[in-house]
């Protein structure tokens, strides 16, 4: 097929038909049959540390005495 680059496409007109076979009249020769697309990664967001701390019960803290 020769498709080697992203966004490369194979159209109906590019398909070599066997002898004695023809396309139906309603088939558009410019119709895309196959197209190469780039793989998109799925991004999973983790909870921010501040959000995790907010969910945990607050511990009592002692303030240092001044003096």
ZAPA-736093 format. One line per field, with one value per residue (C-alpha): residue number from 1; residue in one letter; x, y, z. Coordinates in Angstrom, 3 decimals. Example, Ala and Ser with C-alpha at 12.3 -4.5 7.8 and 13.67 -1.06 7.14 Angstrom:
BEGIN
num = c(1, 2)
residu = c(A, S)
east = c(12.300, 13.670)
north = c(-4.500, -1.060)
up = c(7.800, 7.140)
***
This chain:
BEGIN
num = c(1, 2, 3, 4, 5, 6, 7, 8, 9, 10, 11, 12, 13, 14, 15, 16, 17, 18, 19, 20, 21, 22, 23, 24, 25, 26, 27, 28, 29, 30, 31, 32, 33, 34, 35, 36, 37, 38, 39, 40, 41, 42, 43, 44, 45, 46, 47, 48, 49, 50, 51, 52, 53, 54, 55, 56, 57, 58, 59, 60, 61, 62, 63, 64, 65, 66, 67)
residu = c(X, X, X, X, X, X, X, X, X, X, X, X, X, X, X, X, X, X, X, X, X, X, X, X, X, X, X, X, X, X, X, X, X, X, X, X, X, X, X, X, X, X, X, X, X, X, X, X, X, X, X, X, X, X, X, X, X, X, X, X, X, X, X, X, X, X, X)
east = c(0.000, 2.918, 1.366, 4.279, 3.597, 1.049, -1.965, -1.159, -4.357, -5.397, -8.313, -10.666, -8.876, -5.609, -7.017, -6.051, -9.105, -8.854, -9.526, -13.230, -14.109, -15.247, -16.523, -20.230, -21.341, -22.169, -18.707, -16.596, -13.016, -11.749, -13.328, -10.728, -10.490, -7.651, -5.806, -2.763, -3.325, -0.968, -1.494, -2.809, -1.712, -4.192, -3.130, -4.185, -4.087, -3.205, -4.703, -2.584, -0.928, -2.946, -6.173, -5.066, -4.157, -7.526, -9.273, -7.232, -8.357, -6.436, -3.968, -3.669, -0.445, 1.185, 2.545, 5.913, 5.744, 7.274, 9.120)
north = c(0.000, 2.368, 4.030, 4.957, 8.454, 9.888, 11.304, 9.209, 7.875, 5.186, 6.220, 4.127, 5.245, 3.807, 0.271, -1.914, -3.911, -7.336, -7.653, -7.522, -5.731, -2.118, 0.281, 0.913, 4.243, 5.728, 5.063, 8.212, 7.483, 10.131, 8.352, 7.485, 3.742, 3.798, 6.630, 6.484, 8.366, 9.158, 7.271, 9.488, 8.764, 8.728, 11.010, 9.964, 12.788, 11.945, 13.809, 16.726, 16.266, 19.193, 17.483, 14.247, 16.095, 17.842, 14.471, 13.129, 14.091, 17.063, 16.249, 18.600, 20.539, 22.330, 25.779, 26.518, 28.745, 32.150, 33.679)
up = c(0.000, 0.575, 3.625, 5.858, 7.183, 9.608, 7.719, 4.632, 3.067, 0.625, -1.588, -3.676, -6.862, -5.457, -5.224, -8.175, -9.147, -10.778, -14.499, -15.263, -12.007, -11.952, -9.329, -8.998, -10.459, -7.035, -5.544, -5.207, -6.341, -3.896, -0.889, 1.785, 2.493, 5.062, 6.819, 9.105, 12.367, 15.230, 18.474, 21.240, 24.795, 27.637, 30.479, 33.968, 36.471, 40.057, 43.002, 44.118, 47.549, 48.975, 47.975, 49.634, 52.845, 52.866, 52.855, 55.817, 59.343, 60.673, 63.448, 66.407, 66.432, 69.329, 68.834, 70.476, 73.542, 73.192, 75.993)
***
